[in-house]
Amino acid sequence: MFSDFIGWIFAVLVVDPLQAQIVEQAERAKLPVEIVRQSQACLTSQGPQLIERAAGDYGWAAATVVNLAIGRTSPAELLDNQDPQCAAFLRVLGDAGENA
């Protein structure tokens, strides 16, 4: 029961804003539609994994929320670059950040 609550809080504080930031960065970088679709697929696969981890590891969840809030961790760092859905998107996002 408590772990469900932690998972929900983590989704509200981390996963939902992560999705919004990815969409914003994709639009700002004027990424192709295919990359935007990959970013959505990435979040579809990674979001539940992040929530499950938060529900099972309260310390990690709290540290992640704090580090995101103070800017120490970027939301993209939470995504698994080994996930085929995320790898291309993260690569393009990294290239866009370097060219900005």
Secondary structure, DSSP 4 states (H G I P E B T S, - for coil): -HHHHHHHHHIIIIIHHHHHHHHHHHHHTT--HHHHHHHHHHHHHHHHHHHHHHHH-HHHHHHHHHHHHHTSS-GGGGS-TTSHHHHHHHHHHHHHHHH-
